[in-house]
Amino acid sequence: MPPDNKWEYKRATKESARKGYDILMNGGTAVEAVEAAVRDLENNEYFNAGYGSLLNNDGEVECDAMIMEGHTLRYGAVISGRHFKNPVSLSKIIMYESSHCALSGDGALQFAQRKGFPKCDPGELISELAREKVKVSYEDYLGYVKYYYGSKPLGKETHDTVSAVAMDTYGHLACAMSTGTCKSLLFGLQNIYFQKLRNLII
């Protein structure tokens, strides 16, 4: 995390955990708790999820999110979402109210419209912080990845995914995650974080 913002990251993470904890302490389910925790981080521009996510090669935000109910192994996911401030909440609707486990792009948008789920203009997901971050062209993508994940010093900027795991008073587990894109990815390229998280809980 950037040194200048480390206290904001800590504050936001604690607040997110508190929202999930409060739901559990009031008899809520693990699914409700992880959704609330991740929604809170999606709304915070300092995290690469929802509003404030990193921009793809076309200068747009594309978000992936997933939620999973541990005791049933049901899950829902949104892939390459461009019109949702809280894709984790749409993922929950996909899990509970559809016969599918994942919807992407325009398919996710059409489903959201049928369900009356709030949508936004793609530009509303772009924060000034995201605009200010160094831009990397797609041609330089592999070099950037090698630098970022290989030799880049820690603490320069945030990346990857926000997530939450909880167990409720019924002993049921749930997990959720949300992520923006990685700098310079081509439009429409799907992330694989939701599959990784699914594999972890199974």
C-alpha positions as CSV (number, residue, x, y, z in Angstrom):
1,M,0.0,0.0,0.0
2,P,1.2,3.6,-0.6
3,P,2.9,4.8,2.6
4,D,0.9,8.1,2.5
5,N,-2.4,6.1,2.6
6,K,-1.6,3.2,4.9
7,W,-3.8,4.5,7.7
8,E,-6.7,4.8,5.3
9,Y,-6.2,1.2,4.2
10,K,-6.1,0.0,7.8
11,R,-9.1,2.1,8.8
12,A,-11.2,0.9,5.8
13,T,-10.3,-2.7,6.3
14,K,-11.3,-2.6,10.0
15,E,-14.5,-0.8,9.2
16,S,-15.3,-3.4,6.5
17,A,-14.7,-6.2,9.0
18,R,-16.8,-4.5,11.6
19,K,-19.8,-4.3,9.3
20,G,-19.6,-8.0,8.6
21,Y,-19.1,-8.7,12.3
22,D,-22.2,-6.6,13.3
23,I,-24.3,-8.6,10.9
24,L,-23.2,-11.9,12.5
25,M,-23.7,-10.6,16.0
26,N,-27.3,-9.7,15.1
27,G,-28.1,-13.2,13.8
28,G,-27.3,-12.6,10.1
29,T,-26.0,-15.3,7.8
30,A,-22.4,-15.7,6.8
31,V,-23.4,-14.8,3.2
32,E,-24.9,-11.5,4.4
33,A,-21.8,-10.7,6.4
34,V,-19.2,-11.3,3.6
35,E,-21.4,-9.4,1.1
36,A,-21.5,-6.4,3.4
37,A,-17.8,-6.4,4.1
38,V,-16.8,-6.6,0.5
39,R,-19.4,-4.0,-0.6
40,D,-17.8,-1.6,1.8
41,L,-14.4,-2.1,0.2
42,E,-16.0,-1.8,-3.3
43,N,-17.2,1.6,-2.3
44,N,-13.7,2.8,-1.2
45,E,-11.6,4.3,-4.0
46,Y,-8.3,3.1,-2.4
47,F,-9.0,-0.5,-3.3
48,N,-8.9,-2.2,-6.7
49,A,-12.6,-3.3,-6.5
50,G,-15.7,-1.6,-7.7
51,Y,-15.3,2.2,-7.7
52,G,-11.7,3.2,-8.1
53,S,-10.5,0.0,-9.7
54,L,-7.5,0.0,-12.0
55,L,-8.2,0.9,-15.7
56,N,-7.9,-1.6,-18.5
57,N,-6.2,-0.9,-21.9
58,D,-9.2,1.1,-23.0
59,G,-9.2,3.3,-19.9
60,E,-12.3,1.6,-18.4
61,V,-13.1,-0.3,-15.3
62,E,-14.0,-4.0,-15.6
63,C,-14.9,-5.8,-12.3
64,D,-15.1,-9.4,-11.3
65,A,-16.8,-10.6,-8.2
66,M,-17.9,-13.8,-6.6
67,I,-19.8,-15.0,-3.5
68,M,-20.1,-18.6,-2.2
69,E,-22.2,-20.4,0.4
70,G,-20.1,-23.0,2.0
71,H,-22.6,-25.5,3.3
72,T,-24.4,-25.8,-0.1
73,L,-21.3,-25.1,-2.3
74,R,-23.6,-22.7,-4.4
75,Y,-21.9,-19.7,-5.8
76,G,-22.5,-16.8,-8.1
77,A,-20.1,-14.6,-10.0
78,V,-20.0,-11.5,-12.2
79,I,-17.2,-11.3,-14.8
80,S,-16.1,-8.2,-16.7
81,G,-18.9,-6.1,-15.1
82,R,-18.8,-2.5,-16.3
83,H,-22.1,-1.1,-15.0
84,F,-22.1,-2.1,-11.3
85,K,-20.8,-0.3,-8.3
86,N,-21.3,-3.4,-6.1
87,P,-20.8,-6.5,-8.3
88,V,-20.6,-8.7,-5.2
89,S,-24.3,-8.0,-4.5
90,L,-25.2,-8.9,-8.1
91,S,-23.2,-12.1,-7.6
92,K,-25.4,-13.0,-4.6
93,I,-28.6,-12.6,-6.7
94,I,-27.1,-14.8,-9.5
95,M,-26.4,-17.4,-6.8
96,Y,-29.9,-17.4,-5.3
97,E,-32.1,-16.3,-8.1
98,S,-30.8,-17.9,-11.3
99,S,-29.9,-21.3,-12.6
100,H,-26.4,-20.1,-13.5
101,C,-23.2,-19.7,-11.5
102,A,-21.6,-16.9,-13.5
103,L,-22.6,-14.2,-15.9
104,S,-20.3,-11.9,-17.9
105,G,-20.4,-8.5,-19.6
106,D,-23.7,-7.7,-21.4
107,G,-25.2,-11.0,-20.1
108,A,-24.7,-9.8,-16.5
109,L,-26.1,-6.4,-17.4
110,Q,-29.3,-7.9,-18.9
111,F,-29.8,-10.1,-15.9
112,A,-29.3,-7.1,-13.6
113,Q,-31.9,-5.1,-15.5
114,R,-34.4,-7.9,-15.3
115,K,-33.9,-8.1,-11.5
116,G,-34.1,-4.3,-11.0
117,F,-30.5,-4.3,-9.8
118,P,-29.0,-0.8,-9.8
119,K,-26.7,0.0,-12.6
120,C,-24.4,2.9,-13.4
121,D,-22.6,4.5,-16.2
122,P,-19.1,2.9,-16.7
123,G,-17.5,6.3,-16.1
124,E,-19.0,6.5,-12.6
125,L,-16.6,3.7,-11.6
126,I,-13.5,5.7,-12.5
127,S,-11.9,7.6,-9.6
128,E,-9.3,10.4,-9.9
129,L,-6.8,8.2,-8.1
130,A,-7.2,5.6,-10.8
131,R,-6.7,8.2,-13.5
132,E,-3.5,9.3,-11.9
133,K,-1.9,5.9,-11.7
134,V,0.8,5.1,-14.2
135,K,-0.7,3.8,-17.5
136,V,0.9,0.8,-19.2
137,S,0.2,-0.1,-22.8
138,Y,-0.9,-3.7,-23.6
139,E,2.3,-4.2,-25.6
140,D,4.2,-3.7,-22.3
141,Y,1.9,-5.8,-20.3
142,L,4.1,-8.9,-19.8
143,G,7.0,-6.8,-18.8
144,Y,4.8,-4.9,-16.3
145,V,3.6,-8.2,-14.8
146,K,7.1,-9.5,-14.4
147,Y,8.2,-6.3,-12.7
148,Y,5.1,-5.9,-10.5
149,Y,4.8,-9.4,-9.3
150,G,8.5,-10.3,-9.4
151,S,10.9,-7.5,-8.5
152,K,8.7,-4.5,-7.6
153,P,9.2,-3.2,-4.1
154,L,6.2,-3.8,-1.9
155,G,4.2,-0.8,-0.7
156,K,4.0,1.3,-3.8
157,E,0.4,0.8,-4.7
158,T,-2.5,-1.5,-4.2
159,H,-3.6,-4.3,-6.6
160,D,-5.4,-7.6,-6.8
161,T,-8.5,-8.5,-4.8
162,V,-10.6,-7.7,-1.7
163,S,-12.2,-10.6,0.0
164,A,-13.9,-11.8,3.1
165,V,-14.6,-15.1,4.9
166,A,-17.1,-15.6,7.7
167,M,-18.8,-18.3,9.8
168,D,-22.2,-17.6,11.3
169,T,-24.0,-18.9,14.4
170,Y,-25.3,-21.8,12.4
171,G,-21.8,-23.0,11.6
172,H,-22.1,-22.1,8.0
173,L,-19.2,-20.7,6.1
174,A,-19.2,-18.2,3.2
175,C,-16.7,-16.2,1.2
176,A,-16.8,-13.3,-1.2
177,M,-14.3,-11.4,-3.3
178,S,-14.2,-8.5,-5.7
179,T,-11.5,-7.2,-8.0
180,G,-10.9,-4.7,-10.7
181,T,-8.7,-5.3,-13.7
182,C,-5.0,-5.3,-13.9
183,K,-3.4,-2.4,-15.7
184,S,-3.4,-2.6,-19.4
185,L,-5.5,-5.8,-19.8
186,L,-7.4,-5.9,-23.0
187,F,-11.1,-5.1,-22.9
188,G,-13.1,-8.2,-22.0
189,L,-10.3,-10.3,-20.6
190,Q,-11.7,-12.3,-17.8
191,N,-10.0,-12.6,-14.4
192,I,-9.6,-16.0,-12.8
193,Y,-9.7,-14.9,-9.1
194,F,-13.2,-16.1,-8.6
195,Q,-12.3,-19.7,-9.7
196,K,-9.3,-19.6,-7.4
197,L,-11.4,-18.6,-4.4
198,R,-14.0,-21.2,-5.2
199,N,-11.2,-23.9,-5.2
200,L,-10.0,-22.7,-1.9
201,I,-13.3,-23.2,-0.1
202,I,-14.1,-26.5,-1.8
